[in-house]
Amino acid sequence: MKIAMLDDYQQVAKQSADWSSLPSGTTVDSFAENIADQDELVRRLQPYEVIVAMRERTRFPAQVIDALPNLRLLVSTGGRNPSIDAEACARRNVALCSAHGAASGQSSTAEVAWALVLALTKRIPQADKAMRSGGWQETVITESLAGKTLGVLGLGRLGKYVARYGQAFGMNVIAWSPHLTDERASEASVRRVSKEALFAESDVVSLHLVSNAATKGIVGAAEIAAMKRTAYLVNTSRGPLIDEKALIAALEERRIAGAGLDVFWTEPLPKDHVVRRLDNVVLTPHLGYVVDENLKKFYDNALKNVRNWIAGLPLTPMGR
């Protein structure tokens, strides 16, 4: 049996679980680079019976699944993966399952969101750059977070973490999501507002929604135009939640103060992407879930699914 583990950027997959416990003759290969070209992806993966995908990093549309004659099991880390065509898997009789991570992956994402908030509002990258070039105080921090308004778009588990961080910093916290109720907002000591009010009132907007057809582009030109010129937008959820062109235009024209981005429209972010050159953006390379404990749990649960598949036992279903 041949197993391929994709998008293992840090080359930790093999040592994160006991793959040697699989039957003798099993080959486990790790791919450190992202294979964006569909034809090259098919060529590289054709020999494999089992593929372990790292969340949505590599897309598996029907054309790819149909072109992999040996594929029998597709394991995706994380609970959901909209980049995999589940209907094509079912049609081809390819078993599809998920490998959950650790709870620390969620808290870490919220911590990265707050790190971006602080980096933006305290101008940490600019101060660091000045210090390393021999400078000293070259910028002015215009105001404190205390008393300002934090808008949380999506008050699920991650959104609640970020809301609590905002409250700890003395911020007023408001929230909106498509199904948020006053009762659920009150439980988190947060005020529910309309989406329009959230963008108009917030000094910092932090995104915490799942990515699907309904939320794609949910932050568009109108929402960004409603923001204060002094406001910041932070996204640690998924790149497609924001209209790329609208955000870049607003940043280039200084219609908002800046953005903190851990997720992007194309990942890995192309080396020549314009957002890399903007001085009012703080960038991190999708670090939210990249926690040692979380990655080990991902691969350990992936291994368990492979073992169960070999033994004919139930697999962990997607979406749970």
N, C-alpha and C positions, 0 to 999 in steps of 0.2 A: 504494500500500500504506500502511496506517495501523498504527502501532506504539504501544502503550500501555506505559509503564513505571510500575509501581505502587510505592507506599510509599517514594517517594524523599524521605524526610523532610528531608534536608539539601540537596536540589536539586542533586545532583552527577552524576546519571546522564548528562545530555547532554554534559557536558565530560569524562567519564571514558572515552569511546571515540569513535572517528571515525564517527559515525552519518551524516555527510554523504557517506561513501563508498558508501552504498546507492544503488540506482537513482534517477534523477531522478523527482520526484513523490512520493517517500516522505515521509510525515508522521510525526514522532516527538513524542509528547506525554508529559509527565511529570506524575504525580499525587503531590503532596507529602503529602496527607492520607490517612489510612486510611479506606476506605469500608466500614464495618461492616455497614450495612444491605444485605441481599441484593438487594432489589428495586432499590435505588439503584445498586448495583454493576452489575447487569445493564443498567440503563438507560444508565449511563455507558460501558460497555464494548461495547455492541452494534455500534458501527461498526468495531471493530478486527479486523484479520486476525491480528495478532501481539500477544501479551501477554508482557511480561517481569515475572515475579513476584519480589519480594524475599523469598526463603526462605518461611517459613510465615505471613508477616504477613497475607496475604489468603487466605481459604479458597475452594477451588474444588470444591465438591461437584457431584454429577451434575446437580442442578437448575440450577446456574449454567452449567455447560458446555453443557447442552442448550438453554439460553436465549440462547446467543451464536451466531447463525446464520453470522456471518462469520468466526468464529475458525478459524484453520488451523494456528497454531503457538503453543505455550505453552512458554516458557523459564522455568525456575526457577533462581535463583542458589543455590549450594550443591549438595551431593551428593545429598541426599534431601529430599523434601517430602511428608510424610504428609497435608498439607492439600489435596492435589490428587487427585481421583479418577482414577487412571490408566486404569481400565476404561472409564469414561465417555469419556475422550479417545480410547481405541482404538476404541470403538463409533462415535464421531462422526468418526473418521478425522482427529483433531487430533493433529499431531505433538507429542510431549512430550520435552523434553530438559533437561539441567542445564548450568549454567555455573559452573565451579569458581572458587574464590577463590585467594588467595595463602597460602603456608604461614604468613605472619605473622598471619593471622586466628586460627590455632590457638594460637600462643604468646601473642597478645594476650588471648584469653579466659582462659588460665591466669593471666596477669598481673592481669587484673581480679579473678579469684577471690582471688588473694593480697592485692590491694589491699583487698578487702572484709574478709579475715581481719585485716589490720593495723588497718583502720578500727574494727572491732568491738573487738578486744582492747586496743587502745591508746586507745580512746574519742576518736578524732580528731574526729568531727562535734561532739561535746559541747564539746571544747576549743576548736574553731574558733568555735562559737557564743558561748562565753564571752568569748573574746578580742575578737570583733567588737562585743560589747555593753559593752566596757570592763572586763571581768573578768580574772581571772588564774587561779590554780590552784583549780578548783572540784570536781574529781573525783580519785579515786585509782585508779591502775592496780594491780590486785590482784596480778598475777603476770606472769612472763615466759613467752614461748612455749617457751624452751629447757627440755627435759625433759618437756614435755607431749606428749600423743598426738594425732596428726592421723589421722583416718579418711578414706580416699579411696574413695568409692563409684563404682567404675568405673575400672579401671587401664589405659585405652587411652592414646592419644597425649596427650590433655589431662591425664588423671589422672597420667601419669608426670611431666609438667612440674610439676604441683602437688606431687607427692610429693618431687621434687628440691628445690623451694623449702622445703618443710617440713624436709627433712634439713639444708639449709643453715642453717636457724634452730635447729638442734639438737633437733628434735622426733623422737619415735619415730613411725614411720609404719606404719599397718596398712591393709589394703585388703580389699575384697570386691566381687565382681561375679558374676553368675550362672555364668559360664564360666571364672573365674579359676583357674589352677592354681598349686600351690606353686612350680613351676619358673619360671613367668612372674613371679610375685611376687618370687622370689629374684633374678631378673635385674635388677629395679629396686631391690634391697636393701630390700624391703618384706616385712612378715610378713602372710601371708594368714590371715584369721579368718572366722568366720561372720558373717552380717549382724547377728545379735543381739549378738554380741560387739563388733562395730564401733560400734554405737550406744551400748552400755553403757560402753565403755572410752574413747571419744574425747572430747577436750576441744574439738576442732573437727572437724566433718564437712563434707566438700566433695563435691558431686555432679558426676559426669562420665559419665553414661550417655546413650545415645541415647533419644529419645522414641518409643515405639511402644505397641501394645496391652499388651505384656507388662510394660512398665516404668511405665505410668500408675499413679500412686498408690503407687509402690513404697516411698515414705516416708510411712507412714500413722500413725494414732494410736498404734499399738503401738510403732513405731520411735521416735517422738518421746517417748513416755512412758518409754522405756528410757534416754533421754539424761540426763546429769547436769544438775542445776539450773544449774551453772556453764558448761555447754557451749554452743557456737555452731553454727548450721547455715548453710552457704553454698551457694547454688545459682546457677551460671552456665551450666547446661545447658538445661533446658526447665522451664517452670512446672508442667506436669501431672505431673512426677515426684513432687511433694509433694501430699498431701491438703490442700487450701486451708483447710478449716474446722479441721482438726486443728492445723495450724501456727498459725493466728491465735489459736485458743483457748489454746494453750500460751504464746504470746507475751503475750497479754492477762493471763493468770494467772501470769506469770513462772515457768513451770515449766521453761523453759530461759532462758539468759542473753540470747540474742538471735539474730538472723538477718541475713545479708547476701544480698540478692536482686538479681540482674541480669536475671532472667527471671520472667515472671508468667503467671497462668492465663488472663488476657485481655490482649492487647497491641494498642495502647497501654493502659497501666494506666488504668482510669477515674479521673477527677479526684477522685471522692468515695469511692474505695476505702478501706476501713478501714486497710489496711496503711500508707497514707501518713501516718496520724496516730499510729502507734506509735513511742514514743521508744527502743525497744530493737531497732530495725531500721535497717540502712543500705541505701539504695536507689540503684540506678543503672539508667538506661533502656536495658537490653539493649545495653550498650556493647562486649561482648566481641569482636564481629566488625567493629565500626565503625572500621576502620583504613583510611586513605587508600589504601594499596597494595592492600589486600584488595578494597575497593569498585571500584577501577579494574580489577582482574583480573576481578571478577564481570562488569562491563559489557563489557569487552573480549571475554571468552569468550561472553557473550550475543550480541554483534555477530557473532562468528565463526559461531555457530550459525545466525543469521538468514541470513548469506551462504551458508552451506552448504545451508540449506533452499531458498533461491532457486535455487541451482545444482544441486539434486538430489543433493547429496553427503551422506554419513553425518553424523548428529548425535551429540552426546555423550549417551549413555544415562543415565537416572536411576539412582541407587543406586551410582554408582562414583566 
